[in-house]
């Protein structure tokens, strides 16, 4: 019953299910292809990462880390810069989704010890991971996919992406200095804190590093069963705390938006377009707003050879509407606040418009 209640209150899940039903009714010939629309590798990898990060939260060491952080930083702006900078750098190596899975709970833990509402920082953490993850081929799923398609080496990819990432970073830092005041943090008295489960924390950290190495080697399928078995043997209660509904949403997203991309009208439209240069960038950024940047990258890669402009577009397009990046949805799931979602769009859409215009101008000058 609790599960059904949670599902009935999850509007993202409900909308995803409604889209699936509509597509199934009006395009029944696509139903048999649904299993092929799902990126099972990504979905299973996410499941393993959800287990690891949930275990880290259960260990209570995120709260302990939060306490140490809050003791050292006295300024609201400095706290925002610390969290956002860490998000930006970390997302280059462990993907934007995983970074938020680690840092959003940490930020929410901090809220227990300061009087100011710092949930706004999570908005900028989401923007930061979308920006930072754009730099490396392993930073996010769409980069990995386009990198393999592009065929350039690791260093060349970083050099190609450096201009767009610098634009994203500069505008992000400008907004941080504009929005977060340099006010003294008003802290509550910190009382005795329970000891965390050190073994569970270390085990989860080792499994995370293990998973990252295997992801970099493209050997996730060997690591995933090991991670599932370890938690079954050591702490099977972790399975009860994982947000499996979020994984279901990702599953539905893969089907919904890949199905939309396979509708004849959609395919015919793109086949009649000359998608390269500014058009590849603009389509990548704008279409990401409606189907998220991973499906946008997959869809448009079938209609263009200009991978560089496309990867620029989906990198900028991860910001804006909350569904533009799956990482944004992770942040929303943790916060569970409608006002936060409204606040998110106020900043994220502004950030998207500014960076989109700047990159459009730079590409116009360079091409």
C-alpha positions in Angstrom: 0.0 0.0 0.0 2.8 2.4 0.8 4.4 1.7 -2.6 1.1 2.5 -4.3 0.7 5.7 -2.4 4.2 6.8 -3.4 3.5 6.0 -7.0 0.2 7.9 -7.0 2.0 11.0 -5.6 4.9 10.8 -8.1 3.9 13.1 -10.9 6.9 12.4 -13.0 6.1 8.7 -12.9 2.4 9.3 -13.7 3.2 11.6 -16.7 5.7 9.0 -18.0 3.1 6.2 -17.7 0.5 8.4 -19.5 2.9 9.1 -22.4 3.6 5.3 -22.7 -0.1 4.5 -22.8 -0.8 7.2 -25.5 2.1 6.0 -27.6 1.0 2.4 -27.3 -2.6 3.3 -28.4 -1.7 5.5 -31.3 1.5 3.6 -32.5 0.9 0.0 -31.5 3.5 -1.2 -34.1 6.2 0.2 -31.8 5.2 -1.9 -28.8 7.3 -4.9 -29.9 10.3 -2.6 -30.0 10.0 -1.3 -26.5 12.6 -3.7 -25.0 15.1 -2.5 -27.6 14.5 1.1 -26.8 15.8 0.6 -23.2 19.5 1.1 -22.6 19.8 -1.9 -20.3 23.5 -1.2 -19.7 22.8 2.3 -18.3 19.8 1.1 -16.3 21.6 -1.8 -14.6 24.6 0.5 -13.9 22.3 3.0 -12.3 20.8 0.3 -10.2 24.2 -0.7 -8.9 25.1 2.9 -8.2 21.8 3.5 -6.4 22.7 0.5 -4.1 26.2 1.9 -3.4 25.1 5.5 -2.7 22.1 4.3 -0.6 24.5 2.2 1.5 26.7 5.3 2.0 23.7 7.3 3.3 22.7 4.4 5.6 26.2 4.4 7.0 25.6 7.9 8.4 29.0 9.1 7.2 27.5 11.7 4.9 26.0 13.3 8.0 29.4 13.1 9.8 31.1 14.7 6.7 28.4 17.4 6.7 29.2 18.2 10.3 32.9 18.6 9.6 32.2 20.8 6.6 29.8 23.0 8.5 32.3 23.5 11.3 34.9 24.9 9.0 32.9 27.2 6.7 31.4 30.3 8.2 30.1 32.1 5.1 27.1 31.2 3.0 28.7 32.1 -0.3 31.8 30.1 0.5 29.7 27.1 1.4 27.9 27.4 -2.0 31.2 27.7 -3.8 32.6 24.7 -2.0 29.6 22.4 -2.8 29.3 23.7 -6.4 33.0 23.4 -7.2 33.1 19.9 -5.7 30.1 19.0 -7.8 31.7 20.4 -11.0 35.0 18.6 -10.6 33.6 15.3 -9.3 31.1 14.9 -12.2 34.0 14.8 -14.7 35.1 11.4 -13.3 32.1 9.6 -11.7 29.3 11.0 -14.0 26.7 13.7 -13.2 24.1 11.3 -11.9 26.4 9.6 -9.4 27.8 13.0 -8.2 24.3 14.2 -7.3 23.4 10.9 -5.7 26.3 11.6 -3.3 26.1 15.3 -2.8 22.4 16.1 -2.6 21.9 14.0 0.5 25.1 15.6 1.9 23.6 19.1 1.3 20.2 18.1 2.9 22.2 16.8 5.9 23.8 20.3 6.2 20.3 21.9 6.4 19.8 20.3 9.8 22.5 22.5 11.3 22.0 25.9 9.7 19.1 28.4 10.0 19.3 29.6 6.4 17.5 27.6 3.7 20.4 26.1 1.7 18.2 23.9 -0.5 18.8 26.5 -3.3 22.4 25.2 -3.4 21.2 21.9 -4.7 19.9 23.8 -7.8 23.4 25.0 -8.5 24.9 21.6 -7.8 22.7 20.2 -10.5 23.8 22.9 -12.9 27.4 22.3 -11.9 27.3 18.6 -12.6 25.7 19.1 -16.0 28.5 21.6 -16.8 31.5 19.6 -15.3 30.4 16.3 -16.8 30.4 17.8 -20.3 34.3 18.0 -20.3 35.2 14.3 -20.3 34.0 11.3 -22.4 33.1 9.4 -19.1 31.3 12.4 -17.5 27.8 11.4 -18.7 26.0 8.8 -20.9 25.6 11.1 -23.9 29.3 11.9 -23.9 30.3 8.3 -23.8 27.9 7.4 -26.7 29.0 10.4 -28.9 32.7 9.8 -28.1 32.5 6.2 -29.3 30.7 7.4 -32.4 33.1 10.3 -33.0 36.3 8.3 -32.8 38.6 11.0 -31.3 41.0 10.2 -28.5 40.4 11.1 -24.8 42.5 14.2 -24.8 41.2 15.5 -28.1 37.6 15.2 -26.8 38.5 17.3 -23.7 40.1 20.0 -25.9 37.0 20.1 -28.2 34.7 20.4 -25.2 36.8 22.9 -23.2 35.3 26.1 -24.8 31.7 25.1 -24.0 32.6 24.0 -20.5 34.4 27.3 -19.8 31.3 29.2 -20.9 29.1 27.1 -18.6 31.5 27.5 -15.7 32.0 31.3 -16.0 28.3 32.0 -16.2 27.6 29.5 -13.3 30.2 31.2 -11.0 28.7 34.7 -12.0 25.3 33.5 -10.9 26.6 32.0 -7.6 28.3 35.3 -6.7 25.1 37.2 -7.7 22.7 35.0 -5.8 24.4 33.7 -2.6 25.3 36.5 -0.1 28.5 36.6 1.9 26.5 36.4 5.1 27.6 34.6 8.2 26.1 31.1 8.5 23.7 31.0 11.5 24.2 27.6 12.9 22.2 25.5 15.4 24.0 24.0 18.3 25.5 20.7 17.3 24.7 18.1 19.9 26.0 14.5 20.1 26.0 12.7 16.9 25.7 8.9 16.6 28.7 7.0 15.3 28.3 5.8 11.7 28.8 2.4 10.3 32.5 2.7 9.3 32.6 -0.8 7.7 29.6 -0.1 5.5 31.0 3.3 4.5 34.4 1.9 3.5 32.8 -1.1 1.7 30.6 1.3 -0.3 33.5 3.6 -1.1 35.6 0.6 -2.3 32.7 -0.7 -4.4 32.2 2.8 -5.9 35.9 3.0 -7.0 35.6 -0.6 -8.3 32.5 0.3 -10.3 34.1 3.5 -11.7 37.2 1.5 -12.9 35.0 -1.1 -14.6 32.8 1.7 -16.1 35.9 3.3 -17.6 36.9 -0.1 -19.0 33.4 -0.6 -20.4 33.1 -3.8 -18.3 30.1 -2.8 -16.1 28.3 -6.1 -16.7 31.1 -7.9 -14.8 31.0 -5.5 -11.8 27.2 -5.2 -11.4 26.5 -8.8 -10.2 29.4 -8.6 -7.7 27.9 -5.4 -6.2 24.4 -6.9 -5.9 25.8 -10.1 -4.3 28.0 -8.2 -1.8 25.0 -6.2 -0.4 22.9 -9.4 -0.4 25.5 -11.1 1.8 26.5 -8.1 4.0 23.6 -5.7 4.2 20.5 -6.8 2.4 18.4 -4.1 4.3 20.0 -1.5 2.0 17.8 -2.9 -0.8 14.7 -1.7 1.1 16.0 1.9 1.2 16.9 2.3 -2.5 14.6 4.6 -4.6 13.5 2.0 -7.1 10.7 4.2 -8.4 13.4 6.6 -9.8 14.9 3.6 -11.7 11.4 2.9 -13.0 11.1 6.5 -14.2 14.4 6.1 -16.1 13.1 2.9 -17.6 9.9 4.6 -18.8 11.9 7.6 -20.2 14.0 5.3 -22.4 10.8 3.8 -23.9 8.8 7.0 -24.1 11.3 9.2 -25.8 12.9 6.6 -28.0 9.4 5.7 -29.2 8.7 9.3 -30.0 11.9 9.5 -32.0 10.8 6.5 -34.1 7.5 7.9 -35.1 7.4 8.4 -38.9 6.6 12.1 -38.8 9.5 12.7 -36.5 11.9 10.7 -38.6 10.8 12.2 -41.8 11.2 15.7 -40.4 14.9 15.1 -39.4 15.7 13.3 -42.7 14.7 16.5 -44.5 16.9 18.7 -42.4 20.6 19.5 -43.0 21.7 19.0 -39.4 25.2 20.4 -39.0 27.0 23.4 -37.6 24.6 25.9 -35.8 21.6 23.7 -36.7 23.2 20.6 -35.0 24.0 22.7 -31.9 20.5 24.3 -31.7 18.6 21.1 -32.3 20.7 19.3 -29.7 20.1 22.0 -27.1 16.4 22.6 -27.8 15.3 19.0 -28.2 17.1 18.1 -24.9 14.5 20.3 -23.2 11.7 17.9 -24.2 13.2 14.4 -24.2 16.4 15.0 -22.1 19.9 15.2 -23.6 20.7 11.5 -23.7 17.8 10.5 -26.0 18.4 13.8 -28.0 22.0 12.8 -28.6 21.0 9.3 -29.7 18.2 10.6 -31.9 20.2 13.3 -33.7 23.3 11.3 -34.2 21.4 9.3 -36.8 20.9 12.5 -38.9 24.3 14.3 -38.6 28.0 13.8 -39.0 28.8 17.0 -37.1 29.3 15.3 -33.7 31.3 18.2 -32.2 28.4 20.7 -32.7 25.9 18.1 -31.5 27.8 17.4 -28.3 28.0 21.1 -27.7 24.3 21.3 -28.0 23.4 18.5 -25.7 25.9 19.7 -23.1 24.2 23.2 -23.0 20.8 21.5 -23.3 21.2 19.5 -20.1 20.1 22.7 -18.3 16.7 24.5 -18.7 13.6 22.4 -18.1 14.1 19.8 -15.3 13.7 16.8 -17.7 16.5 18.1 -19.9 18.9 15.9 -17.9 18.3 12.8 -15.8 20.6 14.3 -13.2 18.1 17.1 -12.6 15.4 14.6 -11.8 17.7 13.0 -9.2 18.0 16.3 -7.4 14.2 16.8 -7.5 13.6 13.3 -6.1 15.7 14.0 -3.0 14.4 17.5 -2.3 10.7 16.6 -2.6 9.5 20.2 -2.6 7.3 21.8 -5.2 8.6 25.3 -4.4 12.1 24.0 -5.0 11.0 22.8 -8.5 9.7 26.3 -9.3 12.9 27.8 -8.0 14.9 25.4 -10.0 13.3 26.5 -13.3 13.8 30.2 -12.5 17.5 29.7 -12.4 18.0 26.8 -14.7 16.1 28.3 -17.6 17.9 31.6 -17.2 21.2 29.8 -17.2 20.2 27.8 -20.3 19.2 30.9 -22.3 22.3 32.8 -21.4 24.7 29.9 -22.2 22.7 29.0 -25.4 23.0 32.5 -26.8 26.7 32.8 -26.0 27.5 29.5 -27.6 25.4 30.3 -30.6 27.3 33.5 -31.1 30.7 31.8 -30.6 29.8 29.0 -33.1 28.6 31.6 -35.6 31.9 33.4 -35.4 34.0 30.2 -35.6 32.1 28.3 -38.3 
